[in-house]
């Protein structure tokens, strides 16, 4: 009895230590977000006050509408939504199709091509940045959305890898039964494989949304006209050589971050399911 009680105490102590460590790291990770929101509500006199003012008094809610008019943030939001939406559509059309061909169809040199695709993930973006820019410049695509959208319609190595690993867990008996019933390969892909892959497709869509929504380097390279700027470029306009509107900058950054946070909480269950799910439930 005493031994069992000792085991329970050690287990409880281990859980307490684990939760304490998680809480500490949670506070560390959430501190920048709290600082950003707090600064967005501060008057200018409290932004650099020491000790820091965590709860602004008074709260300047007017920083948020001022941030929308200081620079054309609504226009930038529209541009960002267009680029992000088209990019998400592109990866959802291309990456699953490539992954299906690498996972469910047997053909010569399939594994070699897969290794070649995966190896491209190891090439830094800085290595291909100039050649890709020269390519798009020769096509006349500079200062358009095309360089930011079109590549997504040719697949993404990480998403192809992720979806291929999921497709390989689906029992082949399902595909064989469909072929016996006269289904074509594309119909098997569209009617059987894709419905089973909804959680993984949701993960792909969420990752792509976050990457493109927050992308700064891509729009900085390809977009020259301010009317086509995205939100990430728009935030830079709150800074100048003489003065930085910190409160407005943090207010704009808060409004830019909130859609991602809300989207994650709305899709959290599907996101976790797509990461952990393997095959179909039995």
RAPEQUI-V22711 format. One record per residue. N is the residue number from 0. PSI is psi in radians with two decimals (NA if undefined). OMEGA is omega in whole degrees, -180 to 180 (* if undefined). BURIAL is + if it has 9 or more other C-alpha atoms within 8 Angstrom, else -. Layout:
BEGIN
N/PSI/OMEGA/BURIAL  N/PSI/OMEGA/BURIAL
END
This chain:
BEGIN
0/-0.78/180/-  1/-0.66/180/-  2/-0.71/179/-  3/-0.69/179/-  4/-0.67/178/-  5/-0.69/178/-  6/-0.74/180/-  7/-0.69/179/-  8/-0.76/178/-  9/-0.68/178/-  10/-0.73/179/-  11/-0.71/179/-  12/-0.70/177/-  13/-0.69/178/-  14/-0.67/179/-  15/-0.78/179/-  16/-0.74/179/-  17/-0.81/180/-  18/-0.63/178/-  19/-0.78/179/-  20/-0.73/179/-  21/-0.69/179/-  22/-0.74/180/-  23/-0.84/-180/-  24/-0.61/177/-  25/-0.74/178/-  26/-0.72/-180/-  27/-0.74/-177/-  28/-0.53/-177/-  29/-0.22/-177/-  30/-0.77/177/-  31/-0.65/179/-  32/-0.75/178/-  33/-0.74/179/-  34/-0.72/180/+  35/-0.82/-179/+  36/-0.70/179/+  37/-0.78/180/+  38/-0.59/179/+  39/-0.40/-177/+  40/0.05/-175/+  41/2.58/164/+  42/2.82/-175/+  43/-0.56/-177/-  44/-0.31/-177/-  45/-0.08/-173/+  46/-0.77/-178/+  47/0.40/179/-  48/2.59/177/-  49/2.22/2/-  50/2.75/-176/-  51/2.51/176/-  52/1.86/-176/+  53/-0.58/179/-  54/1.79/-175/-  55/2.45/174/+  56/1.99/-4/-  57/2.85/177/-  58/2.16/-176/-  59/1.48/179/+  60/-0.34/-180/-  61/-0.19/177/-  62/-0.52/-177/+  63/-0.90/175/+  64/-0.54/177/-  65/-0.64/179/+  66/-0.56/-179/+  67/-0.43/-178/+  68/-0.32/179/-  69/-0.76/169/-  70/2.74/-177/+  71/1.25/-175/+  72/-0.57/180/+  73/-0.68/176/-  74/-0.75/179/-  75/-0.63/177/+  76/-0.71/177/+  77/-0.79/179/-  78/-0.74/-179/+  79/-0.71/180/+  80/-0.72/179/+  81/-0.87/-178/-  82/-0.78/-178/+  83/-0.80/-179/+  84/-0.79/180/+  85/-0.62/179/+  86/-0.70/178/+  87/-0.76/177/+  88/-0.71/-179/+  89/-0.83/-178/+  90/-0.54/179/+  91/-0.42/177/+  92/-0.64/-171/+  93/-0.85/-173/+  94/-0.79/178/+  95/-0.62/-179/+  96/-0.77/178/-  97/-0.76/-179/+  98/-0.64/179/+  99/-0.75/179/+  100/-0.53/179/-  101/-0.27/-175/+  102/-0.60/-169/+  103/-0.19/-179/+  104/2.23/180/-  105/2.12/177/-  106/2.80/-173/-  107/2.46/177/-  108/0.37/179/-  109/-0.81/-178/+  110/-0.57/178/-  111/-0.76/179/-  112/-0.67/179/-  113/-0.76/178/+  114/-0.63/178/-  115/-0.72/179/-  116/-0.79/-179/+  117/-0.61/-179/+  118/-0.42/178/-  119/-0.34/177/-  120/-0.37/-179/+  121/-0.13/-179/-  122/2.08/180/-  123/2.57/-180/-  124/-0.56/-179/-  125/-0.44/-180/-  126/-0.68/-176/-  127/-0.07/-173/+  128/-0.85/-177/-  129/-0.84/178/-  130/-0.69/179/-  131/-0.69/178/-  132/-0.77/179/+  133/-0.65/178/-  134/-0.87/-179/-  135/-0.57/178/+  136/-0.68/178/+  137/-0.46/178/-  138/-0.14/-179/-  139/0.49/-176/-  140/-0.07/-179/+  141/2.49/-177/+  142/0.46/171/+  143/2.99/179/+  144/-0.17/-173/+  145/-0.78/179/-  146/-0.39/-180/+  147/-0.28/-175/+  148/-0.84/-172/+  149/-0.75/-179/+  150/-0.48/-180/-  151/-0.39/179/+  152/0.00/177/+  153/0.30/175/+  154/2.82/177/+  155/2.27/-173/+  156/-0.73/-179/+  157/-0.76/-180/-  158/-0.65/177/+  159/-0.77/177/+  160/-0.81/-178/+  161/-0.83/-178/+  162/-0.62/178/+  163/-0.75/179/+  164/-0.61/178/+  165/-0.78/-179/+  166/-0.57/-178/+  167/-0.31/179/+  168/-0.20/180/-  169/2.23/-178/+  170/2.32/180/-  171/-0.31/179/-  172/-0.54/178/-  173/-0.78/179/+  174/-0.71/-180/+  175/-0.72/179/-  176/-0.66/179/-  177/-0.66/178/+  178/-0.68/178/+  179/-0.61/179/-  180/-0.01/175/-  181/0.21/180/-  182/2.46/173/+  183/2.94/-178/-  184/-0.69/-179/-  185/-0.62/179/-  186/-0.62/175/+  187/-0.75/179/+  188/-0.78/-174/+  189/-0.62/-172/+  190/-0.39/-175/-  191/-0.94/-172/+  192/-0.87/-177/+  193/-0.75/177/+  194/-0.59/178/-  195/-0.37/-175/+  196/0.25/-177/+  197/-0.77/178/+  198/-0.73/179/+  199/-0.64/177/+  200/-0.62/177/+  201/-0.67/177/+  202/-0.77/179/+  203/-0.80/-179/+  204/-0.73/-179/+  205/-0.78/178/+  206/-0.82/-178/-  207/-0.71/179/+  208/-0.82/-178/+  209/-0.77/-178/+  210/-0.82/-176/-  211/-0.68/-180/+  212/-0.69/-178/+  213/-0.05/-174/-  214/2.27/178/+  215/-0.74/-174/-  216/-0.76/-179/-  217/-0.98/177/-  218/-0.58/179/+  219/-0.63/-177/+  220/-0.75/-167/-  221/-0.36/-176/+  222/2.14/-179/+  223/-0.63/-177/+  224/2.27/-178/-  225/-0.45/180/-  226/-0.24/179/-  227/0.15/-179/+  228/2.70/173/+  229/3.09/-178/+  230/-0.68/-178/+  231/-0.65/176/+  232/-0.57/179/+  233/-0.59/179/+  234/-0.52/-179/+  235/-0.42/-177/-  236/-0.18/175/-  237/-0.17/178/+  238/2.43/177/+  239/3.10/-178/-  240/-0.21/-176/-  241/-0.64/-174/-  242/2.54/176/-  243/2.19/177/-  244/1.47/-173/-  245/-0.75/-179/+  246/-0.76/179/+  247/-0.64/178/+  248/-0.79/179/+  249/-0.59/177/+  250/-0.77/178/+  251/-0.71/178/+  252/-0.65/177/+  253/-0.79/180/+  254/-0.55/178/-  255/-0.56/-176/+  256/-0.55/-174/-  257/-0.73/179/-  258/-0.65/179/-  259/-0.75/180/+  260/-0.80/180/-  261/-0.76/180/-  262/-0.72/-180/-  263/-0.76/-179/+  264/-0.57/178/-  265/-0.51/-177/-  266/0.30/-174/-  267/-0.79/-178/-  268/-0.78/179/-  269/-0.66/-180/+  270/-0.85/-180/+  271/-0.68/178/-  272/-0.70/-180/+  273/-0.53/179/+  274/-0.68/-172/+  275/-0.39/-174/-  276/2.36/176/-  277/1.97/179/-  278/-2.66/-178/+  279/2.71/-179/-  280/2.44/180/-  281/NA/*/-
END
